[in-house]
Amino acid sequence: MIEDENIDILVNDVFELYGYDFTEYSKASLKRRISRLYTLDKFPSFAELRYKIKNDPGYLKRFVEEITVNVTEMFRDPSFYLALRNEILPKLGTYPYIRIWHAGCSTGEEVYSMAILLKEAGLLSKSIIYATDINPDVLEKARVGIFPIANMKLYSENYIASGGRLDFSSYYSANYDGVKFDESLTKQMVFSAHNLVSDGSFNEFHLIVCRNVLIYFDKQLQDKVFQLFDKSMGKLAYLALGSKETVKFSSIHLHYKQVGKEKIWRKTE
């Protein structure tokens, strides 16, 4: 078992050498994930793990992938996407142009889900979706838009449960064990590396989606990110979070009102 002080040493090494800042991530989550990596890769001692991270930039990729959680799926939590489809997109459709930010987009499944919703609402051509993540490797997977064919059954079921009425397979072409999503969806996407911990606001958005990312941050970092989002949103813009996340106890909560039962808030001031 790795000791707490060793977690702090590793986090400091990674920040000083590579610029990845995990200092305000949940300590319990960090310890669990680093301990898992330590066991999986059979390090004989903490010193060996530290040496590997400090001297092998290739291994750093593995470290970052383990620390940044990349569990996602298309139309994850279908009721959330149903609310977007029925309650949020009709409002956004009144704007001449729609700017959406997917923060912590991982491998991009939820970005493609959003593009499909926009296309079916007739809004994709006047929208731009900025998809960002700290991890350049998962961003590249998202940009390519190729996903395992084995996942399509679940994704199709999620799509239908979210109110989709078309043949889900019409959005992709299958090739062996993978599928590639239609380029008409990706034309309105911009993929870029962005660190929620250290990078600032880069536009004013009508909708920010950041689902199941903040649960891995401590309270102080959560509030820092909420303030970043607040600066990045225009009046009456929307903020969408994961099922276990909330604006309610943040410093910005007085300026936001929850929309319906889903974890979607609208900025009131």
C-alpha positions in Angstrom: 0.0 0.0 0.0 1.3 3.4 -0.9 1.4 5.9 1.9 -0.3 9.3 1.7 3.0 11.2 1.8 4.2 9.2 -1.2 1.1 10.2 -3.1 1.9 13.9 -2.5 5.5 13.3 -3.7 4.4 11.7 -6.9 1.8 14.4 -7.6 4.5 17.1 -7.0 6.9 15.3 -9.4 4.3 15.1 -12.1 3.5 18.7 -11.8 7.1 20.0 -11.7 8.3 17.8 -14.6 5.3 17.7 -16.9 2.8 20.4 -15.8 -0.1 18.0 -15.0 -1.6 19.4 -11.8 -3.4 16.7 -9.7 -2.8 18.5 -6.4 -6.5 19.2 -5.7 -7.9 16.0 -6.9 -9.7 13.9 -4.3 -6.9 12.3 -2.2 -9.0 9.1 -1.7 -9.5 8.7 -5.5 -5.8 9.5 -6.2 -4.6 6.9 -3.7 -6.9 4.2 -5.0 -5.9 4.7 -8.6 -2.1 5.0 -8.0 -2.2 2.0 -5.8 -4.0 0.1 -8.5 -1.3 1.1 -11.0 1.4 0.1 -8.5 -0.1 -3.4 -8.2 -0.9 -3.9 -11.9 2.6 -3.0 -13.0 4.2 -5.0 -10.2 6.6 -2.4 -8.9 8.8 -3.8 -6.1 8.9 -0.4 -4.3 7.5 3.1 -4.3 11.0 4.3 -5.3 10.9 2.2 -8.5 7.5 3.7 -9.4 8.7 7.2 -8.8 11.9 6.6 -10.9 9.8 5.2 -13.8 7.5 8.3 -13.8 10.4 10.8 -13.6 12.5 9.2 -16.3 10.2 7.6 -18.8 7.8 10.1 -20.5 6.2 7.1 -22.3 5.1 5.7 -18.9 3.7 9.1 -17.9 1.0 8.5 -20.6 -0.1 5.4 -18.7 0.0 7.2 -15.4 -2.2 10.0 -16.7 -4.7 7.6 -18.3 -5.0 5.8 -14.9 -5.5 9.0 -12.9 -7.9 10.7 -15.3 -11.0 8.5 -15.4 -12.2 7.7 -18.9 -15.4 5.7 -18.4 -18.1 6.9 -20.8 -20.7 5.8 -23.3 -23.0 7.2 -25.9 -26.3 8.7 -24.5 -25.2 7.8 -21.0 -28.2 8.3 -18.7 -30.8 8.4 -21.4 -33.2 10.6 -19.3 -30.5 13.3 -19.3 -30.4 13.3 -23.1 -34.2 13.2 -23.3 -34.3 16.4 -21.2 -31.7 18.0 -23.5 -33.7 17.0 -26.5 -37.1 18.2 -25.2 -36.3 21.1 -22.8 -32.9 22.6 -23.6 -32.3 22.4 -27.4 -35.6 24.1 -28.3 -34.4 27.1 -26.2 -30.9 27.1 -27.7 -32.5 26.9 -31.1 -33.7 30.5 -30.7 -30.1 31.8 -30.9 -28.5 32.6 -34.2 -25.5 30.5 -33.3 -24.9 27.9 -30.5 -21.6 27.4 -28.7 -21.3 24.2 -26.6 -18.4 23.1 -24.4 -17.9 19.5 -23.4 -15.3 19.8 -20.6 -13.5 16.5 -19.8 -14.9 14.8 -22.9 -12.7 11.7 -22.6 -12.9 9.5 -25.7 -15.8 11.6 -27.1 -18.9 9.3 -26.9 -21.0 12.1 -25.3 -19.7 14.6 -27.8 -21.0 12.5 -30.7 -24.3 12.0 -28.7 -24.7 15.8 -28.6 -24.0 16.1 -32.3 -26.7 13.6 -33.1 -29.2 15.4 -30.9 -28.4 18.7 -32.6 -28.6 17.2 -36.1 -32.0 15.7 -35.3 -33.2 19.1 -34.0 -32.0 20.8 -37.2 -29.4 22.8 -35.2 -26.1 21.2 -36.0 -25.2 23.4 -38.9 -25.4 26.5 -36.7 -23.6 25.0 -33.7 -20.0 24.5 -32.7 -19.0 21.9 -30.1 -15.7 22.5 -28.3 -14.5 19.2 -26.8 -11.6 19.3 -24.3 -9.7 17.0 -22.0 -6.4 17.0 -20.1 -5.3 13.8 -21.9 -4.2 14.2 -25.5 -4.4 10.4 -26.2 -8.1 10.2 -25.4 -8.7 13.4 -27.4 -7.2 11.8 -30.5 -9.5 8.8 -30.1 -12.4 11.3 -29.9 -11.3 13.2 -33.0 -11.0 10.0 -35.0 -14.5 8.9 -34.0 -13.9 5.1 -34.2 -15.6 3.0 -31.5 -15.9 -0.7 -30.8 -18.8 -2.3 -32.7 -19.5 -4.4 -29.6 -20.7 -1.3 -27.8 -23.3 -0.4 -30.5 -26.1 -2.5 -29.1 -26.0 -0.6 -25.8 -25.5 2.7 -27.5 -28.5 2.1 -29.8 -30.7 1.2 -26.7 -29.6 4.3 -25.0 -30.3 6.4 -28.1 -33.9 5.0 -28.3 -34.5 5.6 -24.6 -33.3 9.2 -25.1 -36.1 9.8 -27.6 -34.2 8.8 -30.8 -36.5 7.6 -33.6 -34.1 6.9 -36.4 -32.0 3.8 -37.2 -29.0 4.4 -35.0 -26.7 2.5 -37.4 -27.4 5.2 -40.1 -24.9 7.4 -38.2 -21.9 5.2 -38.6 -20.3 2.7 -41.0 -19.0 -0.6 -39.6 -15.6 -2.0 -40.5 -14.5 -5.3 -38.9 -14.7 -4.8 -35.1 -15.0 -1.0 -35.2 -17.4 1.6 -36.4 -16.7 5.1 -37.7 -19.2 7.9 -37.1 -20.3 10.0 -40.0 -18.1 13.1 -40.8 -21.2 15.2 -41.0 -21.2 15.0 -37.2 -17.5 15.9 -36.7 -17.5 19.0 -39.0 -18.9 21.1 -36.1 -16.5 19.8 -33.5 -13.3 21.4 -32.2 -11.0 19.1 -30.1 -8.4 20.7 -27.9 -6.3 20.0 -24.8 -7.6 21.9 -21.7 -6.8 21.5 -18.1 -9.7 22.5 -15.8 -7.2 23.0 -13.0 -4.9 25.5 -14.5 -6.3 26.8 -17.8 -8.7 29.7 -18.1 -11.9 30.5 -20.0 -11.7 30.7 -23.8 -15.2 31.6 -25.0 -18.7 32.4 -23.9 -21.0 29.4 -24.1 -24.7 28.7 -24.3 -24.3 25.2 -22.8 -21.4 23.6 -20.8 -21.5 19.8 -20.3 -19.1 18.4 -17.7 -20.4 15.1 -16.5 -18.8 12.8 -13.9 -15.6 14.7 -13.7 -16.0 16.9 -10.7 -16.7 13.9 -8.4 -13.0 13.2 -8.6 -12.0 16.7 -7.4 -11.9 17.9 -3.8 -14.3 20.7 -2.7 -11.9 23.5 -3.2 -11.1 22.4 -6.8 -14.7 21.9 -7.6 -15.4 25.4 -6.6 -12.5 26.7 -8.7 -14.0 24.8 -11.8 -17.5 26.2 -11.1 -16.1 29.7 -11.1 -14.3 28.9 -14.4 -17.6 27.7 -15.9 -19.5 30.7 -14.5 -17.0 33.0 -16.3 -17.5 31.0 -19.5 -21.3 31.3 -19.6 -23.5 34.0 -20.9 -26.8 35.0 -19.2 -29.4 32.3 -19.4 -26.8 29.7 -20.4 -27.0 26.1 -19.2 -24.6 23.9 -17.1 -25.0 20.2 -17.3 -23.4 17.9 -14.7 -23.3 14.2 -13.9 -25.9 12.3 -11.8 -23.9 12.6 -8.5 -22.8 16.3 -9.0 -24.5 19.5 -8.0 -24.1 23.3 -8.1 -26.0 23.6 -4.8 -23.1 23.9 -2.4 -20.8 25.9 -4.6 -20.0 29.7 -4.4 -22.0 30.3 -7.7 -25.2 28.5 -6.6 -27.3 31.7 -6.0 -27.0 32.6 -9.7 -28.3 29.2 -11.0 -31.7 27.5 -11.1 -32.1 23.8 -11.7 -34.2 22.9 -14.8 -36.5 19.9 -14.1 -35.3 16.7 -12.5 -32.0 16.3 -14.3 -28.7 17.8 -13.3 -29.0 20.8 -15.5 -28.9 24.4 -14.2 -29.7 27.7 -16.0 -27.7 30.8 -15.2 -30.2 33.5 -14.0 -27.8 36.5 -13.7 
